[in-house]
Amino acid sequence: MSVLDNFQDWKSFLAQRVAQAATVGMEKETMENVAYQIGNYLSNQVDPKNEQERLLKELWDAGTEEQRHAMAGAMINYVQNKKQ
């Protein structure tokens, strides 16, 4: 089973990776750039498995590059501040 099969699993997975990156001293801007690259990959290569992923893909596809960077940053903030 993939972490992409369940949105809660995906959020938990992303929160753990963001926490690890912060622990090793990765700057937020670098995390956002990595999140942007992952967002592009997911949008282009992975079929959404649930409603939440479908919505994120549609928003990603509709956005400009600047808006996509903002979404990547917002996802990082979301998983950092959300109680799992």
ABEGO torsion letter per residue (X at the ends): XBAAABAAAAAAAAAAAAAAAAAAGBBAAAAAAAAAAAAAAAAAABBBABAAAAAAAAAAAABBAAAAAAAAAAAAAAAAABBX
